[in-house]
């Protein structure tokens, strides 16, 4: 199995079913997990999953 540790903003957009513009807004949100490699913005997959769970739990309260 080919497992990636990070995903691009474009992959985040597709994974979440949101526009690329919304994905770029999201990665600029304080507390959203990102890594910067030069000019690239990468999202660590495991940190994203944890953020998503934490955020969705906060929304249901």
PyMOL Python script that loads the backbone (N, CA, C, O; Angstrom):
from pymol import cmd

cmd.read_pdbstr("""\
ATOM      1  N   UNK A   1       0.849  -1.182   0.000  1.00  0.00           N
ATOM      2  CA  UNK A   1       0.000   0.000   0.000  1.00  0.00           C
ATOM      3  C   UNK A   1       0.891   1.240   0.000  1.00  0.00           C
ATOM      4  O   UNK A   1       1.872   1.309   0.740  1.00  0.00           O
ATOM      5  N   UNK A   2       0.550   2.195  -0.816  1.00  0.00           N
ATOM      6  CA  UNK A   2       1.302   3.450  -0.905  1.00  0.00           C
ATOM      7  C   UNK A   2       0.602   4.491  -0.048  1.00  0.00           C
ATOM      8  O   UNK A   2      -0.435   5.029  -0.436  1.00  0.00           O
ATOM      9  N   UNK A   3       1.170   4.775   1.120  1.00  0.00           N
ATOM     10  CA  UNK A   3       0.557   5.710   2.058  1.00  0.00           C
ATOM     11  C   UNK A   3       1.378   6.988   2.115  1.00  0.00           C
ATOM     12  O   UNK A   3       2.588   6.956   2.336  1.00  0.00           O
ATOM     13  N   UNK A   4       0.704   8.110   1.913  1.00  0.00           N
ATOM     14  CA  UNK A   4       1.385   9.401   1.975  1.00  0.00           C
ATOM     15  C   UNK A   4       1.223   9.996   3.366  1.00  0.00           C
ATOM     16  O   UNK A   4       0.148   9.923   3.962  1.00  0.00           O
ATOM     17  N   UNK A   5       2.286  10.579   3.871  1.00  0.00           N
ATOM     18  CA  UNK A   5       2.257  11.222   5.185  1.00  0.00           C
ATOM     19  C   UNK A   5       1.638  12.613   5.122  1.00  0.00           C
ATOM     20  O   UNK A   5       1.101  13.103   6.115  1.00  0.00           O
ATOM     21  N   UNK A   6       1.713  13.247   3.957  1.00  0.00           N
ATOM     22  CA  UNK A   6       1.177  14.600   3.798  1.00  0.00           C
ATOM     23  C   UNK A   6       0.297  14.656   2.555  1.00  0.00           C
ATOM     24  O   UNK A   6       0.350  13.781   1.691  1.00  0.00           O
ATOM     25  N   UNK A   7      -0.513  15.710   2.488  1.00  0.00           N
ATOM     26  CA  UNK A   7      -1.299  15.957   1.283  1.00  0.00           C
ATOM     27  C   UNK A   7      -1.188  17.433   0.928  1.00  0.00           C
ATOM     28  O   UNK A   7      -0.898  18.280   1.773  1.00  0.00           O
ATOM     29  N   UNK A   8      -1.425  17.709  -0.333  1.00  0.00           N
ATOM     30  CA  UNK A   8      -1.376  19.086  -0.827  1.00  0.00           C
ATOM     31  C   UNK A   8      -2.715  19.775  -0.564  1.00  0.00           C
ATOM     32  O   UNK A   8      -3.690  19.130  -0.178  1.00  0.00           O
ATOM     33  N   UNK A   9      -2.750  21.061  -0.772  1.00  0.00           N
ATOM     34  CA  UNK A   9      -4.001  21.811  -0.620  1.00  0.00           C
ATOM     35  C   UNK A   9      -5.026  21.311  -1.650  1.00  0.00           C
ATOM     36  O   UNK A   9      -6.220  21.244  -1.361  1.00  0.00           O
ATOM     37  N   UNK A  10      -4.554  20.966  -2.841  1.00  0.00           N
ATOM     38  CA  UNK A  10      -5.448  20.436  -3.870  1.00  0.00           C
ATOM     39  C   UNK A  10      -6.062  19.105  -3.418  1.00  0.00           C
ATOM     40  O   UNK A  10      -7.250  18.860  -3.626  1.00  0.00           O
ATOM     41  N   UNK A  11      -5.247  18.257  -2.803  1.00  0.00           N
ATOM     42  CA  UNK A  11      -5.760  16.976  -2.292  1.00  0.00           C
ATOM     43  C   UNK A  11      -6.728  17.202  -1.135  1.00  0.00           C
ATOM     44  O   UNK A  11      -7.724  16.488  -1.015  1.00  0.00           O
ATOM     45  N   UNK A  12      -6.449  18.176  -0.294  1.00  0.00           N
ATOM     46  CA  UNK A  12      -7.358  18.525   0.800  1.00  0.00           C
ATOM     47  C   UNK A  12      -8.709  18.961   0.237  1.00  0.00           C
ATOM     48  O   UNK A  12      -9.758  18.546   0.730  1.00  0.00           O
ATOM     49  N   UNK A  13      -8.675  19.793  -0.789  1.00  0.00           N
ATOM     50  CA  UNK A  13      -9.892  20.260  -1.442  1.00  0.00           C
ATOM     51  C   UNK A  13     -10.732  19.083  -1.935  1.00  0.00           C
ATOM     52  O   UNK A  13     -11.937  19.027  -1.692  1.00  0.00           O
ATOM     53  N   UNK A  14     -10.091  18.149  -2.625  1.00  0.00           N
ATOM     54  CA  UNK A  14     -10.808  16.982  -3.151  1.00  0.00           C
ATOM     55  C   UNK A  14     -11.317  16.088  -2.022  1.00  0.00           C
ATOM     56  O   UNK A  14     -12.443  15.593  -2.068  1.00  0.00           O
ATOM     57  N   UNK A  15     -10.475  15.888  -1.009  1.00  0.00           N
ATOM     58  CA  UNK A  15     -10.837  15.014   0.104  1.00  0.00           C
ATOM     59  C   UNK A  15     -12.036  15.538   0.876  1.00  0.00           C
ATOM     60  O   UNK A  15     -12.895  14.765   1.300  1.00  0.00           O
ATOM     61  N   UNK A  16     -12.094  16.862   1.061  1.00  0.00           N
ATOM     62  CA  UNK A  16     -13.187  17.474   1.823  1.00  0.00           C
ATOM     63  C   UNK A  16     -14.386  17.833   0.949  1.00  0.00           C
ATOM     64  O   UNK A  16     -15.465  18.124   1.465  1.00  0.00           O
ATOM     65  N   UNK A  17     -14.204  17.815  -0.364  1.00  0.00           N
ATOM     66  CA  UNK A  17     -15.301  18.188  -1.247  1.00  0.00           C
ATOM     67  C   UNK A  17     -15.593  19.675  -1.212  1.00  0.00           C
ATOM     68  O   UNK A  17     -16.744  20.099  -1.315  1.00  0.00           O
ATOM     69  N   UNK A  18     -14.522  20.472  -1.064  1.00  0.00           N
ATOM     70  CA  UNK A  18     -14.668  21.926  -1.032  1.00  0.00           C
ATOM     71  C   UNK A  18     -13.847  22.532  -2.172  1.00  0.00           C
ATOM     72  O   UNK A  18     -12.982  21.872  -2.747  1.00  0.00           O
ATOM     73  N   UNK A  19     -14.129  23.781  -2.483  1.00  0.00           N
ATOM     74  CA  UNK A  19     -13.388  24.435  -3.561  1.00  0.00           C
ATOM     75  C   UNK A  19     -11.934  24.651  -3.147  1.00  0.00           C
ATOM     76  O   UNK A  19     -11.604  24.654  -1.961  1.00  0.00           O
ATOM     77  N   UNK A  20     -11.088  24.828  -4.132  1.00  0.00           N
ATOM     78  CA  UNK A  20      -9.681  25.092  -3.867  1.00  0.00           C
ATOM     79  C   UNK A  20      -9.521  26.395  -3.089  1.00  0.00           C
ATOM     80  O   UNK A  20      -8.681  26.484  -2.194  1.00  0.00           O
ATOM     81  N   UNK A  21     -10.314  27.392  -3.421  1.00  0.00           N
ATOM     82  CA  UNK A  21     -10.272  28.673  -2.709  1.00  0.00           C
ATOM     83  C   UNK A  21     -10.610  28.476  -1.232  1.00  0.00           C
ATOM     84  O   UNK A  21      -9.937  29.041  -0.370  1.00  0.00           O
ATOM     85  N   UNK A  22     -11.635  27.689  -0.925  1.00  0.00           N
ATOM     86  CA  UNK A  22     -12.004  27.421   0.475  1.00  0.00           C
ATOM     87  C   UNK A  22     -10.904  26.633   1.184  1.00  0.00           C
ATOM     88  O   UNK A  22     -10.643  26.851   2.367  1.00  0.00           O
ATOM     89  N   UNK A  23     -10.267  25.723   0.464  1.00  0.00           N
ATOM     90  CA  UNK A  23      -9.181  24.949   1.062  1.00  0.00           C
ATOM     91  C   UNK A  23      -8.015  25.858   1.440  1.00  0.00           C
ATOM     92  O   UNK A  23      -7.421  25.689   2.505  1.00  0.00           O
ATOM     93  N   UNK A  24      -7.684  26.816   0.583  1.00  0.00           N
ATOM     94  CA  UNK A  24      -6.619  27.773   0.912  1.00  0.00           C
ATOM     95  C   UNK A  24      -7.017  28.638   2.109  1.00  0.00           C
ATOM     96  O   UNK A  24      -6.169  28.955   2.943  1.00  0.00           O
ATOM     97  N   UNK A  25      -8.282  29.022   2.206  1.00  0.00           N
ATOM     98  CA  UNK A  25      -8.742  29.778   3.374  1.00  0.00           C
ATOM     99  C   UNK A  25      -8.589  28.932   4.635  1.00  0.00           C
ATOM    100  O   UNK A  25      -8.166  29.426   5.680  1.00  0.00           O
ATOM    101  N   UNK A  26      -8.940  27.649   4.521  1.00  0.00           N
ATOM    102  CA  UNK A  26      -8.863  26.751   5.670  1.00  0.00           C
ATOM    103  C   UNK A  26      -7.436  26.584   6.167  1.00  0.00           C
ATOM    104  O   UNK A  26      -7.199  26.612   7.374  1.00  0.00           O
ATOM    105  N   UNK A  27      -6.483  26.410   5.260  1.00  0.00           N
ATOM    106  CA  UNK A  27      -5.104  26.191   5.712  1.00  0.00           C
ATOM    107  C   UNK A  27      -4.496  27.441   6.343  1.00  0.00           C
ATOM    108  O   UNK A  27      -3.469  27.356   7.016  1.00  0.00           O
ATOM    109  N   UNK A  28      -5.113  28.587   6.134  1.00  0.00           N
ATOM    110  CA  UNK A  28      -4.651  29.824   6.773  1.00  0.00           C
ATOM    111  C   UNK A  28      -5.314  30.055   8.129  1.00  0.00           C
ATOM    112  O   UNK A  28      -4.977  31.013   8.825  1.00  0.00           O
ATOM    113  N   UNK A  29      -6.251  29.190   8.510  1.00  0.00           N
ATOM    114  CA  UNK A  29      -6.966  29.306   9.780  1.00  0.00           C
ATOM    115  C   UNK A  29      -6.041  28.943  10.938  1.00  0.00           C
ATOM    116  O   UNK A  29      -5.380  27.905  10.892  1.00  0.00           O
ATOM    117  N   UNK A  30      -5.982  29.779  11.973  1.00  0.00           N
ATOM    118  CA  UNK A  30      -5.154  29.430  13.141  1.00  0.00           C
ATOM    119  C   UNK A  30      -5.569  28.073  13.714  1.00  0.00           C
ATOM    120  O   UNK A  30      -6.756  27.792  13.883  1.00  0.00           O
ATOM    121  N   UNK A  31      -4.580  27.247  14.007  1.00  0.00           N
ATOM    122  CA  UNK A  31      -4.843  25.939  14.577  1.00  0.00           C
ATOM    123  C   UNK A  31      -4.958  24.821  13.553  1.00  0.00           C
ATOM    124  O   UNK A  31      -4.972  23.647  13.921  1.00  0.00           O
ATOM    125  N   UNK A  32      -5.041  25.170  12.265  1.00  0.00           N
ATOM    126  CA  UNK A  32      -5.098  24.124  11.246  1.00  0.00           C
ATOM    127  C   UNK A  32      -3.675  23.633  10.984  1.00  0.00           C
ATOM    128  O   UNK A  32      -2.770  24.442  10.780  1.00  0.00           O
ATOM    129  N   UNK A  33      -3.471  22.315  10.989  1.00  0.00           N
ATOM    130  CA  UNK A  33      -2.098  21.784  10.864  1.00  0.00           C
ATOM    131  C   UNK A  33      -1.532  21.898   9.448  1.00  0.00           C
ATOM    132  O   UNK A  33      -2.093  21.341   8.505  1.00  0.00           O
ATOM    133  N   UNK A  34      -0.439  22.610   9.308  1.00  0.00           N
ATOM    134  CA  UNK A  34       0.235  22.722   8.015  1.00  0.00           C
ATOM    135  C   UNK A  34       1.740  22.679   8.209  1.00  0.00           C
ATOM    136  O   UNK A  34       2.256  22.970   9.288  1.00  0.00           O
ATOM    137  N   UNK A  35       2.424  22.313   7.148  1.00  0.00           N
ATOM    138  CA  UNK A  35       3.878  22.394   7.069  1.00  0.00           C
ATOM    139  C   UNK A  35       4.191  23.231   5.844  1.00  0.00           C
ATOM    140  O   UNK A  35       3.538  23.097   4.809  1.00  0.00           O
ATOM    141  N   UNK A  36       5.178  24.086   5.960  1.00  0.00           N
ATOM    142  CA  UNK A  36       5.613  24.862   4.796  1.00  0.00           C
ATOM    143  C   UNK A  36       6.969  24.326   4.361  1.00  0.00           C
ATOM    144  O   UNK A  36       7.906  24.241   5.155  1.00  0.00           O
ATOM    145  N   UNK A  37       7.052  23.970   3.096  1.00  0.00           N
ATOM    146  CA  UNK A  37       8.303  23.499   2.495  1.00  0.00           C
ATOM    147  C   UNK A  37       8.546  24.424   1.312  1.00  0.00           C
ATOM    148  O   UNK A  37       7.972  24.250   0.237  1.00  0.00           O
ATOM    149  N   UNK A  38       9.404  25.403   1.531  1.00  0.00           N
ATOM    150  CA  UNK A  38       9.577  26.443   0.514  1.00  0.00           C
ATOM    151  C   UNK A  38       8.263  27.198   0.372  1.00  0.00           C
ATOM    152  O   UNK A  38       7.750  27.751   1.344  1.00  0.00           O
ATOM    153  N   UNK A  39       7.728  27.219  -0.825  1.00  0.00           N
ATOM    154  CA  UNK A  39       6.445  27.899  -1.038  1.00  0.00           C
ATOM    155  C   UNK A  39       5.261  26.940  -0.960  1.00  0.00           C
ATOM    156  O   UNK A  39       4.107  27.368  -1.002  1.00  0.00           O
ATOM    157  N   UNK A  40       5.547  25.647  -0.846  1.00  0.00           N
ATOM    158  CA  UNK A  40       4.467  24.652  -0.779  1.00  0.00           C
ATOM    159  C   UNK A  40       3.850  24.595   0.598  1.00  0.00           C
ATOM    160  O   UNK A  40       4.535  24.747   1.609  1.00  0.00           O
ATOM    161  N   UNK A  41       2.558  24.376   0.626  1.00  0.00           N
ATOM    162  CA  UNK A  41       1.821  24.153   1.867  1.00  0.00           C
ATOM    163  C   UNK A  41       1.419  22.688   1.863  1.00  0.00           C
ATOM    164  O   UNK A  41       0.721  22.235   0.956  1.00  0.00           O
ATOM    165  N   UNK A  42       1.860  21.944   2.876  1.00  0.00           N
ATOM    166  CA  UNK A  42       1.511  20.539   3.013  1.00  0.00           C
ATOM    167  C   UNK A  42       0.743  20.328   4.303  1.00  0.00           C
ATOM    168  O   UNK A  42       0.969  21.024   5.293  1.00  0.00           O
ATOM    169  N   UNK A  43      -0.155  19.378   4.286  1.00  0.00           N
ATOM    170  CA  UNK A  43      -0.973  19.069   5.457  1.00  0.00           C
ATOM    171  C   UNK A  43      -0.614  17.650   5.907  1.00  0.00           C
ATOM    172  O   UNK A  43      -0.805  16.700   5.148  1.00  0.00           O
ATOM    173  N   UNK A  44      -0.099  17.493   7.131  1.00  0.00           N
ATOM    174  CA  UNK A  44       0.164  16.144   7.645  1.00  0.00           C
ATOM    175  C   UNK A  44      -1.162  15.394   7.805  1.00  0.00           C
ATOM    176  O   UNK A  44      -2.079  15.889   8.460  1.00  0.00           O
ATOM    177  N   UNK A  45      -1.264  14.224   7.219  1.00  0.00           N
ATOM    178  CA  UNK A  45      -2.532  13.496   7.175  1.00  0.00           C
ATOM    179  C   UNK A  45      -3.046  13.161   8.577  1.00  0.00           C
ATOM    180  O   UNK A  45      -4.222  13.378   8.868  1.00  0.00           O
ATOM    181  N   UNK A  46      -2.188  12.640   9.438  1.00  0.00           N
ATOM    182  CA  UNK A  46      -2.645  12.262  10.786  1.00  0.00           C
ATOM    183  C   UNK A  46      -3.082  13.487  11.595  1.00  0.00           C
ATOM    184  O   UNK A  46      -4.089  13.433  12.302  1.00  0.00           O
ATOM    185  N   UNK A  47      -2.339  14.580  11.498  1.00  0.00           N
ATOM    186  CA  UNK A  47      -2.715  15.810  12.213  1.00  0.00           C
ATOM    187  C   UNK A  47      -4.037  16.351  11.673  1.00  0.00           C
ATOM    188  O   UNK A  47      -4.853  16.874  12.431  1.00  0.00           O
ATOM    189  N   UNK A  48      -4.246  16.225  10.358  1.00  0.00           N
ATOM    190  CA  UNK A  48      -5.510  16.647   9.753  1.00  0.00           C
ATOM    191  C   UNK A  48      -6.673  15.828  10.322  1.00  0.00           C
ATOM    192  O   UNK A  48      -7.716  16.383  10.666  1.00  0.00           O
ATOM    193  N   UNK A  49      -6.489  14.509  10.419  1.00  0.00           N
ATOM    194  CA  UNK A  49      -7.547  13.640  10.953  1.00  0.00           C
ATOM    195  C   UNK A  49      -7.881  14.020  12.394  1.00  0.00           C
ATOM    196  O   UNK A  49      -9.050  14.059  12.776  1.00  0.00           O
ATOM    197  N   UNK A  50      -6.847  14.301  13.192  1.00  0.00           N
ATOM    198  CA  UNK A  50      -7.061  14.712  14.583  1.00  0.00           C
ATOM    199  C   UNK A  50      -7.776  16.058  14.633  1.00  0.00           C
ATOM    200  O   UNK A  50      -8.699  16.236  15.428  1.00  0.00           O
ATOM    201  N   UNK A  51      -7.360  17.010  13.791  1.00  0.00           N
ATOM    202  CA  UNK A  51      -8.005  18.325  13.733  1.00  0.00           C
ATOM    203  C   UNK A  51      -9.474  18.170  13.354  1.00  0.00           C
ATOM    204  O   UNK A  51     -10.342  18.802  13.955  1.00  0.00           O
ATOM    205  N   UNK A  52      -9.753  17.336  12.363  1.00  0.00           N
ATOM    206  CA  UNK A  52     -11.116  17.125  11.894  1.00  0.00           C
ATOM    207  C   UNK A  52     -11.994  16.551  13.004  1.00  0.00           C
ATOM    208  O   UNK A  52     -13.121  17.006  13.202  1.00  0.00           O
ATOM    209  N   UNK A  53     -11.492  15.571  13.716  1.00  0.00           N
ATOM    210  CA  UNK A  53     -12.228  14.971  14.812  1.00  0.00           C
ATOM    211  C   UNK A  53     -12.482  15.998  15.910  1.00  0.00           C
ATOM    212  O   UNK A  53     -13.611  16.143  16.379  1.00  0.00           O
ATOM    213  N   UNK A  54     -11.434  16.710  16.321  1.00  0.00           N
ATOM    214  CA  UNK A  54     -11.565  17.732  17.365  1.00  0.00           C
ATOM    215  C   UNK A  54     -12.576  18.805  16.966  1.00  0.00           C
ATOM    216  O   UNK A  54     -13.428  19.198  17.763  1.00  0.00           O
ATOM    217  N   UNK A  55     -12.470  19.272  15.722  1.00  0.00           N
ATOM    218  CA  UNK A  55     -13.345  20.323  15.235  1.00  0.00           C
ATOM    219  C   UNK A  55     -14.789  19.844  15.157  1.00  0.00           C
ATOM    220  O   UNK A  55     -15.707  20.572  15.535  1.00  0.00           O
ATOM    221  N   UNK A  56     -14.994  18.633  14.671  1.00  0.00           N
ATOM    222  CA  UNK A  56     -16.362  18.126  14.535  1.00  0.00           C
ATOM    223  C   UNK A  56     -16.972  17.878  15.909  1.00  0.00           C
ATOM    224  O   UNK A  56     -18.174  18.075  16.086  1.00  0.00           O
ATOM    225  N   UNK A  57     -16.177  17.453  16.882  1.00  0.00           N
ATOM    226  CA  UNK A  57     -16.701  17.270  18.232  1.00  0.00           C
ATOM    227  C   UNK A  57     -17.092  18.605  18.847  1.00  0.00           C
ATOM    228  O   UNK A  57     -18.097  18.683  19.553  1.00  0.00           O
ATOM    229  N   UNK A  58     -16.321  19.653  18.596  1.00  0.00           N
ATOM    230  CA  UNK A  58     -16.648  20.979  19.123  1.00  0.00           C
ATOM    231  C   UNK A  58     -17.902  21.532  18.493  1.00  0.00           C
ATOM    232  O   UNK A  58     -18.649  22.259  19.147  1.00  0.00           O
ATOM    233  N   UNK A  59     -18.156  21.205  17.233  1.00  0.00           N
ATOM    234  CA  UNK A  59     -19.345  21.688  16.529  1.00  0.00           C
ATOM    235  C   UNK A  59     -20.617  21.073  17.080  1.00  0.00           C
ATOM    236  O   UNK A  59     -21.679  21.691  17.018  1.00  0.00           O
ATOM    237  N   UNK A  60     -20.524  19.841  17.630  1.00  0.00           N
ATOM    238  CA  UNK A  60     -21.724  19.152  18.097  1.00  0.00           C
ATOM    239  C   UNK A  60     -22.104  19.535  19.516  1.00  0.00           C
ATOM    240  O   UNK A  60     -23.169  19.153  20.002  1.00  0.00           O
ATOM    241  N   UNK A  61     -21.246  20.283  20.179  1.00  0.00           N
ATOM    242  CA  UNK A  61     -21.551  20.688  21.569  1.00  0.00           C
ATOM    243  C   UNK A  61     -22.437  21.897  21.594  1.00  0.00           C
ATOM    244  O   UNK A  61     -22.795  22.378  22.669  1.00  0.00           O
TER     245      UNK A  61
END
""", "prot")
cmd.dss("prot")
cmd.show_as("cartoon", "prot")
cmd.util.cbc("prot")
cmd.orient("prot")
